[in-house]
Amino acid sequence: MIPFIDLKAQRARIGAEVERRIQCVLRHGNFIMGQEVAELESRLGQFCGVRHAVSCSSGTDALLLVLMAHGVGPGDAVFTTPFTFIATAEVISLLGATPVFVDIDPETYNLDPDSLDAAIAGLGDAPGRSLTPRGVIAVDLFGLAADYQRINAVAAKHGLFVLEDAAQSFGGLSHGRRAGSLAHAAATSFFPAKPLGCYGDGGAVFTDDGDFADVLRSLRVHGKGDTKYDNVRIGLNARLDTLQAAILLAKLDIFPDELEKRRLAAQTYTRLAAGILGVVVPVVPEGCESAWAQYTLRVPGRDGVQAALKAAGIPTAVYYATPLHLQKAFAHLGYAPGDLPHSEAAARSVLSLPFHPYLEPETQREVMRALGACLADIPVPTSL
Ligand SMILES: *Cc1c(COP(=O)(O)O)cnc(C)c1O
């Protein structure tokens, strides 16, 4: 059976270095904020081209820390995409603020800047709500950066902050700049299945704003002041474990090579998909390079195709079958089907194929042969 993500191939490559670094932590015993954490933060900052990398306990906490540092709370509106993982919007609600969902660009699946502008301008028209527009969380879905040139401009016009959710895009590029450096602050995740993953939970915030970084560093340790027992604000316990930092340091050594392998594997899929009728391949706009967290197609009759591929021994995944505005957790916000049509259409048709840096071209041919065979067998609906 083909694996959907193969973490074993990577372990075979760097297992010895990972174990050496873990042994080193076991010997020095500084499990909380050990020297590996500082070393990792410095290397992450260099990699992204930002002044401050603040590591933390997960991608979700990275998002939460940024919203807390902005003082987001009840009565605030934060604009975001519904076509993302729950964490992106969950953190807004956790702080008592209100997520306002904005539709995506159907080609890139990322927040559409024009719809964002309209949603911010129209906020006052929403019946029964008097919310203060505060910020925007844009997501770099599947590894591709959103259009920050335009998103930052729209947000600035309305006086809002922008948070880049780079959980899937660490390693990606936009106009010569790394994902993670494209807005005032960015959050990324080191969940094992992300482009740069550890062996547990982990995350980081990136920013060039030194005062903001100081607040983040305080928030991740219970709102500490000069010392841990001097508490100047309400915070979290949201540090990255030294052991996870050690593992990430070993993985960071091979990360640029893995990014290149991902790029080549994506190219191969796209070339192979060219001959299959009805399949829409991922779009990478001029000037961008995806980190290829996922290789995601749109296919007609998606659920049938997924079942047929499963029967043929090919695992696939659907990110995301239900856009957030239609999730039960957000039912109180009052959205209805049809409100965000591009997100809903994407949710019905996307299909992510097995993908990782160590994917063999022969496996990719097998996947695409099976996909071609299913699509030939399944009657094609008239629209996606
Ligand atoms: C994975 C992910 C997160 C959350 O990261 P965790 O480390 O799992 O908390 C947030 N946003 C997006 C878009 C993600 O894909």
The ligand as an SDF file (V2000), in Angstrom:
LIG
                    3D

 15 15  0  0  0  0  0  0  0  0999 V2000
   -1.8990   22.5320   11.0060 C   0  0  0  0  0  0  0  0  0  0  0  0
   -2.5330   23.8600   10.8920 C   0  0  0  0  0  0  0  0  0  0  0  0
   -2.7200   24.6920   12.0090 C   0  0  0  0  0  0  0  0  0  0  0  0
   -2.4960   24.2360   13.4230 C   0  0  0  0  0  0  0  0  0  0  0  0
   -1.2300   23.7620   13.6960 O   0  0  0  0  0  0  0  0  0  0  0  0
   -1.0140   22.7750   14.9760 P   0  0  0  0  0  0  0  0  0  0  0  0
    0.4580   22.7250   15.1200 O   0  0  0  0  0  0  0  0  0  0  0  0
   -1.6160   21.4560   14.5960 O   0  0  0  0  0  0  0  0  0  0  0  0
   -1.6930   23.3760   16.1390 O   0  0  0  0  0  0  0  0  0  0  0  0
   -3.2230   25.9560   11.8090 C   0  0  0  0  0  0  0  0  0  0  0  0
   -3.5470   26.4000   10.5780 N   0  0  0  0  0  0  0  0  0  0  0  0
   -3.4020   25.6250    9.4820 C   0  0  0  0  0  0  0  0  0  0  0  0
   -3.7500   26.1900    8.1490 C   0  0  0  0  0  0  0  0  0  0  0  0
   -2.9050   24.3270    9.5950 C   0  0  0  0  0  0  0  0  0  0  0  0
   -2.7790   23.5710    8.5040 O   0  0  0  0  0  0  0  0  0  0  0  0
  1  2  1  0
  2  3  1  0
  2 14  2  0
  3  4  1  0
  3 10  2  0
  4  5  1  0
  5  6  1  0
  6  7  2  0
  6  8  1  0
  6  9  1  0
 10 11  1  0
 11 12  2  0
 12 13  1  0
 12 14  1  0
 14 15  1  0
M  END
$$$$
